[in-house]
């Protein structure tokens, strides 16, 4: 699944570790999502959407 998480994280000046802490996941999870090796669960995707104030469909897309 494609995503713009790395772009959003950079726009908000967040490190992977800082974002992981806010989402209550590991830094490795953030890294895997950004590298498109891991698709987040629906609850995590919704949490990411709320954090960046964007709909999930704007952050994640099928490809």
VEXDREN-2710 file (C-alpha; in Angstrom, 1 decimal):
% VEXDREN-2710
k/r/px/py/pz
1/UNK/0.0/0.0/0.0
2/UNK/1.4/3.4/-1.0
3/UNK/1.5/6.2/1.6
4/UNK/2.7/9.7/2.2
5/UNK/3.6/9.2/5.9
6/UNK/7.2/10.2/5.4
7/UNK/6.2/13.4/3.7
8/UNK/3.7/14.2/6.5
9/UNK/6.2/13.4/9.1
10/UNK/8.8/15.7/7.5
11/UNK/6.2/18.5/7.2
12/UNK/5.5/18.3/10.9
13/UNK/9.2/18.1/11.7
14/UNK/8.8/14.7/13.5
15/UNK/11.4/12.0/13.7
16/UNK/10.3/8.4/13.3
17/UNK/10.9/7.9/17.0
18/UNK/8.7/10.9/17.9
19/UNK/5.9/9.9/15.7
20/UNK/6.1/6.3/17.0
21/UNK/5.8/7.6/20.5
22/UNK/2.7/9.6/19.7
23/UNK/1.1/6.6/18.0
24/UNK/2.2/4.2/20.7
25/UNK/4.1/1.9/18.3
26/UNK/7.8/1.2/17.7
27/UNK/10.1/3.3/15.5
28/UNK/10.6/0.1/13.4
29/UNK/6.8/0.0/12.7
30/UNK/6.9/3.6/11.4
31/UNK/10.0/2.7/9.3
32/UNK/8.2/-0.4/7.8
33/UNK/5.1/1.6/7.0
34/UNK/7.1/4.4/5.3
35/UNK/9.1/1.8/3.2
36/UNK/5.7/0.1/2.3
37/UNK/6.8/-3.2/3.8
38/UNK/3.9/-3.2/6.4
39/UNK/0.3/-2.1/6.1
40/UNK/-1.0/-0.6/9.3
41/UNK/-4.1/-2.0/11.1
42/UNK/-7.2/0.0/10.6
43/UNK/-7.1/1.4/14.2
44/UNK/-3.5/2.6/13.6
45/UNK/-4.3/4.1/10.2
46/UNK/-7.2/6.0/11.8
47/UNK/-4.9/7.2/14.5
48/UNK/-2.4/8.4/11.9
49/UNK/-5.2/10.2/10.1
50/UNK/-6.4/12.0/13.2
51/UNK/-2.9/13.0/14.2
52/UNK/-2.3/14.7/10.8
53/UNK/-5.9/15.8/10.5
54/UNK/-6.3/14.1/7.1
55/UNK/-8.6/11.3/5.9
56/UNK/-7.0/7.9/5.8
57/UNK/-7.6/7.7/2.0
58/UNK/-5.4/10.8/1.6
59/UNK/-2.5/9.2/3.4
60/UNK/-2.8/5.6/2.2
61/UNK/-3.7/4.4/-1.3
62/UNK/-3.8/1.1/-3.1
63/UNK/-1.4/0.6/-6.0
END
